[in-house]
Amino acid sequence: MRHPGFSLRYFSPAAPLRDWVSSYYIFEADVPALADTLRAELAQVRVFLQGGATFSYGGAPPVRVPPCALCGPTTVAVNFCAHGPLRLFGAGLLPAGWAALVGAGASEFANMVTDLEAVAGPVARRALDRMGEARDHREIVAAADAFFMLMSMQSKPPPLWFTRAADEWLAGSINPDVSDLVATTGMSARQVERLALKIYGSSPKMLARKYRTLQAAVRLGLDPDHGWEAAAADVFFDQSHFIRDFRMFVGMTPSRFADRDSPWIRRLTIAKQQTAVKIPKLNLVS
């Protein structure tokens, strides 16, 4: 994304990390202040190399984001207010990456931000310092790779059999049905819920609501002329149901989303256009 004063670029993590980290991005904004709405998303690592920000989860009072932050998976839209000039590094953590690199139950960190140093220890501070000293984007990415590789040395093997099945379940259907995930995994509904809460931060029912809404938002943003009915694709009871879930997970009404040049859709388009960066299908939705 290149607008006057703004730049957004995506990068691929080192090959050994790609089951865990979806992509890196570097966002730069030469402005005194910036406000945006972030849709419900996967867990993120965010490093503020310049500037700072506050998050407001689902309309709650704003909280300060630490310079080196672990942002848990979200089930609500987040209002983001930053003071600039801003230079931000981010990394999307896939559910398998959360299980391997963080390990703690994702539901304990859902809809909140934590100082990464409190979770990762001194290696997080060293990564922040190394990124701050970097001369260009390539060196920032190298510092991120080094950080995640160090974290991986202490990691436990994640249940990839479950995350692969659940990722496909969420991204492969416009209306994920919890019974399909239970059947695919061969586990009981209670076992599936326990794993989903630990790795994804939400129950399967909530995940299904989140991803069917985010997929509808993608459809609406890419083809707004066909209106909410086409975007809803018969997976919502009625218009009020669609609007309610859209506001919860995207942070605005469908009409407002379609009537403006949505920053989310610009970011999605950029990710797709940067063909050298392999973006997992789940991350393109979340």
C-alpha positions as CSV (number, residue, x, y, z in Angstrom):
1,M,0.0,0.0,0.0
2,R,1.5,3.3,-1.0
3,H,-0.4,6.6,-0.3
4,P,1.2,9.9,0.6
5,G,2.8,9.3,4.0
6,F,1.8,5.6,4.2
7,S,3.5,2.3,3.3
8,L,2.6,-1.3,3.8
9,R,4.7,-4.3,2.7
10,Y,4.4,-8.0,3.4
11,F,7.2,-10.5,3.7
12,S,7.5,-14.3,4.0
13,P,9.0,-15.8,7.2
14,A,11.9,-18.2,6.9
15,A,10.8,-21.6,5.5
16,P,11.0,-23.5,8.8
17,L,8.6,-21.1,10.4
18,R,5.8,-21.1,7.8
19,D,3.6,-23.7,9.5
20,W,3.6,-21.3,12.5
21,V,3.9,-17.7,11.2
22,S,1.6,-16.7,8.4
23,S,3.4,-13.5,7.2
24,Y,5.3,-10.5,8.3
25,Y,4.3,-6.9,7.5
26,I,5.9,-3.5,8.0
27,F,3.6,-0.5,8.2
28,E,4.9,3.0,8.1
29,A,2.9,6.2,8.5
30,D,4.4,9.7,8.5
31,V,1.5,11.3,10.2
32,P,1.0,12.7,13.8
33,A,-2.1,10.5,14.5
34,L,-3.9,7.6,13.0
35,A,-7.1,5.7,13.7
36,D,-8.3,2.5,12.2
37,T,-10.7,-0.5,12.9
38,L,-9.1,-3.9,13.0
39,R,-11.5,-6.8,12.3
40,A,-11.5,-9.9,14.5
41,E,-8.2,-11.7,13.6
42,L,-5.6,-14.3,14.4
43,A,-3.1,-13.7,17.2
44,Q,-0.3,-11.2,16.3
45,V,3.1,-10.1,17.4
46,R,3.4,-6.4,17.0
47,V,6.6,-4.4,17.5
48,F,6.4,-0.6,17.5
49,L,9.8,0.6,16.2
50,Q,8.5,4.2,16.2
51,G,5.3,5.6,17.7
52,G,2.8,3.9,19.9
53,A,-0.9,3.0,20.1
54,T,-3.9,2.0,22.2
55,F,-6.5,-0.7,21.5
56,S,-10.2,-0.7,22.4
57,Y,-11.7,-4.2,22.2
58,G,-15.3,-4.2,21.2
59,G,-15.9,-0.7,22.5
60,A,-14.2,-1.3,25.9
61,P,-12.0,1.5,27.4
62,P,-8.7,1.8,25.5
63,V,-5.5,0.0,26.7
64,R,-2.0,0.9,25.9
65,V,-0.2,-1.5,23.5
66,P,3.3,-2.4,24.8
67,P,6.2,-1.6,22.4
68,C,6.7,-5.3,21.9
69,A,3.2,-6.8,22.1
70,L,1.6,-10.2,22.0
71,C,-2.0,-9.7,20.7
72,G,-4.2,-12.6,21.4
73,P,-6.8,-13.9,18.9
74,T,-9.9,-11.7,18.8
75,T,-13.6,-12.3,18.5
76,V,-14.5,-8.6,18.3
77,A,-13.4,-5.7,16.2
78,V,-10.7,-3.5,17.7
79,N,-10.4,0.2,17.5
80,F,-6.7,1.2,17.0
81,C,-5.5,4.7,17.7
82,A,-1.8,5.5,17.1
83,H,0.5,8.5,17.5
84,G,3.1,8.9,14.9
85,P,5.3,9.0,13.0
86,L,4.6,5.3,13.1
87,R,6.8,2.3,12.1
88,L,5.2,-1.0,13.0
89,F,6.4,-4.6,12.4
90,G,3.8,-7.3,12.7
91,A,3.6,-11.1,12.4
92,G,0.5,-13.2,12.2
93,L,0.6,-16.3,14.4
94,L,-1.3,-19.2,12.9
95,P,-3.1,-21.4,15.5
96,A,-0.3,-24.0,15.2
97,G,2.2,-21.3,15.8
98,W,0.4,-20.2,19.0
99,A,0.4,-23.8,20.2
100,A,4.1,-24.3,19.5
101,L,5.6,-20.9,20.4
102,V,3.3,-19.6,23.1
103,G,1.8,-22.8,24.5
104,A,-0.5,-21.2,27.0
105,G,-4.2,-21.5,26.4
106,A,-5.2,-19.1,23.7
107,S,-8.6,-18.4,25.3
108,E,-6.7,-16.9,28.3
109,F,-5.2,-14.3,25.9
110,A,-8.3,-13.7,23.7
111,N,-9.3,-10.1,23.2
112,M,-6.4,-8.7,25.1
113,V,-2.8,-7.5,24.6
114,T,0.2,-8.6,26.6
115,D,3.8,-7.5,26.9
116,L,5.6,-10.1,24.7
117,E,8.6,-9.9,27.0
118,A,6.5,-11.3,29.9
119,V,5.8,-14.3,27.7
120,A,8.9,-14.8,25.7
121,G,11.5,-13.5,28.2
122,P,14.7,-11.5,27.3
123,V,14.7,-12.7,23.7
124,A,11.8,-10.4,23.0
125,R,13.8,-7.3,24.2
126,R,16.8,-8.4,22.1
127,A,14.6,-8.7,19.0
128,L,13.1,-5.3,19.6
129,D,16.6,-3.8,20.0
130,R,17.8,-5.5,16.9
131,M,14.9,-4.4,14.8
132,G,15.4,-0.8,16.1
133,E,19.0,-0.9,14.9
134,A,18.1,-2.4,11.5
135,R,19.0,-0.3,8.5
136,D,16.3,-1.6,6.1
137,H,13.3,-3.9,5.9
138,R,15.5,-6.9,5.1
139,E,17.3,-6.6,8.4
140,I,14.0,-6.2,10.3
141,V,12.8,-9.5,8.7
142,A,16.1,-11.2,9.6
143,A,15.7,-10.1,13.2
144,A,12.1,-11.5,13.2
145,D,13.3,-14.8,11.8
146,A,16.0,-15.0,14.4
147,F,13.5,-14.3,17.2
148,F,11.0,-16.9,16.1
149,M,13.7,-19.5,15.4
150,L,15.0,-19.0,19.0
151,M,11.4,-19.4,20.3
152,S,11.0,-22.5,18.2
153,M,14.0,-24.1,19.9
154,Q,11.9,-24.1,23.1
155,S,8.7,-25.1,21.5
156,K,6.6,-28.2,21.9
157,P,5.3,-30.0,18.7
158,P,1.8,-28.6,18.1
159,P,-1.1,-30.9,17.1
160,L,-0.8,-30.2,13.4
161,W,-3.3,-32.9,12.6
162,F,-6.0,-30.8,14.4
163,T,-4.9,-27.4,13.2
164,R,-4.8,-28.5,9.6
165,A,-8.3,-30.0,9.9
166,A,-9.7,-26.9,11.7
167,D,-8.0,-24.4,9.4
168,E,-9.5,-26.1,6.4
169,W,-12.8,-26.3,8.1
170,L,-12.8,-22.6,8.8
171,A,-11.5,-21.4,5.4
172,G,-12.9,-24.0,3.1
173,S,-16.6,-23.4,3.7
174,I,-18.7,-20.3,3.7
175,N,-20.7,-21.7,6.6
176,P,-18.6,-23.9,8.8
177,D,-20.7,-26.5,10.6
178,V,-19.3,-27.7,13.9
179,S,-20.5,-31.3,13.3
180,D,-18.3,-31.4,10.3
181,L,-15.2,-30.7,12.4
182,V,-16.2,-33.3,14.9
183,A,-16.7,-35.9,12.2
184,T,-13.4,-35.0,10.5
185,T,-11.3,-35.2,13.7
186,G,-13.1,-38.3,15.0
187,M,-13.2,-36.8,18.5
188,S,-16.1,-36.0,20.7
189,A,-17.7,-32.5,20.6
190,R,-16.3,-31.8,24.1
191,Q,-12.7,-32.8,23.1
192,V,-13.0,-30.6,20.0
193,E,-14.2,-27.6,22.0
194,R,-11.3,-28.1,24.5
195,L,-8.7,-28.1,21.8
196,A,-10.3,-25.1,19.9
197,L,-10.3,-23.0,23.1
198,K,-6.6,-23.9,23.8
199,I,-5.3,-23.3,20.3
200,Y,-7.7,-20.9,18.6
201,G,-9.0,-19.0,21.7
202,S,-12.7,-19.6,21.0
203,S,-15.2,-22.4,20.9
204,P,-15.9,-24.0,17.6
205,K,-19.4,-22.3,17.5
206,M,-17.8,-18.9,17.9
207,L,-15.1,-19.6,15.4
208,A,-17.8,-20.6,12.8
209,R,-19.6,-17.3,13.4
210,K,-16.4,-15.4,13.1
211,Y,-15.2,-16.9,9.9
212,R,-18.5,-17.0,8.1
213,T,-18.8,-13.3,8.8
214,L,-15.2,-12.5,7.8
215,Q,-15.7,-14.4,4.5
216,A,-18.9,-12.5,3.9
217,A,-17.0,-9.2,4.5
218,V,-14.4,-10.3,1.9
219,R,-17.2,-11.0,-0.6
220,L,-18.9,-7.7,0.1
221,G,-15.7,-5.7,-0.1
222,L,-14.6,-7.2,-3.4
223,D,-18.1,-7.0,-5.0
224,P,-20.1,-4.2,-3.2
225,D,-22.5,-3.6,-6.1
226,H,-24.3,-6.9,-5.5
227,G,-25.3,-5.8,-2.0
228,W,-25.5,-7.5,1.3
229,E,-27.7,-10.4,0.1
230,A,-25.0,-11.7,-2.2
231,A,-22.4,-11.3,0.5
232,A,-24.5,-13.0,3.1
233,A,-24.9,-16.0,0.6
234,D,-27.9,-17.5,2.5
235,V,-25.8,-18.4,5.6
236,F,-27.5,-15.7,7.8
237,F,-31.1,-15.8,9.0
238,D,-31.9,-12.3,7.8
239,Q,-30.5,-8.9,7.3
240,S,-30.6,-8.0,11.0
241,H,-28.6,-11.2,11.9
242,F,-26.0,-10.3,9.2
243,I,-25.7,-6.7,10.4
244,R,-25.3,-7.8,14.1
245,D,-22.5,-10.3,13.4
246,F,-20.9,-7.9,10.9
247,R,-20.7,-5.1,13.5
248,M,-19.3,-7.5,16.1
249,F,-16.5,-9.0,14.0
250,V,-15.7,-6.2,11.5
251,G,-16.6,-3.2,13.6
252,M,-19.1,-1.4,11.3
253,T,-22.3,-2.0,9.4
254,P,-22.1,-3.7,6.0
255,S,-23.3,-0.5,4.2
256,R,-20.6,1.6,5.8
257,F,-18.0,-1.0,5.0
258,A,-19.1,-1.2,1.3
259,D,-19.4,2.6,0.9
260,R,-15.8,3.5,1.7
261,D,-12.4,2.5,0.6
262,S,-12.0,-0.1,3.3
263,P,-8.4,-0.3,4.8
264,W,-9.0,-4.0,5.4
265,I,-9.8,-4.6,1.7
266,R,-6.8,-2.6,0.6
267,R,-4.6,-4.7,2.9
268,L,-6.1,-7.9,1.6
269,T,-5.6,-6.8,-2.0
270,I,-2.0,-5.9,-1.3
271,A,-1.4,-9.3,0.3
272,K,-2.8,-11.1,-2.8
273,Q,-0.8,-8.9,-5.2
274,Q,2.5,-9.6,-3.5
275,T,2.8,-13.0,-5.1
276,A,6.2,-13.6,-3.7
277,V,4.7,-13.8,-0.2
278,K,2.8,-17.0,0.5
279,I,-0.2,-16.1,2.6
280,P,-2.1,-19.1,4.2
281,K,-5.7,-19.3,3.2
282,L,-6.9,-18.9,6.8
283,N,-4.9,-15.6,7.1
284,L,-6.4,-14.1,4.0
285,V,-9.8,-14.4,5.7
286,S,-8.7,-13.5,9.2
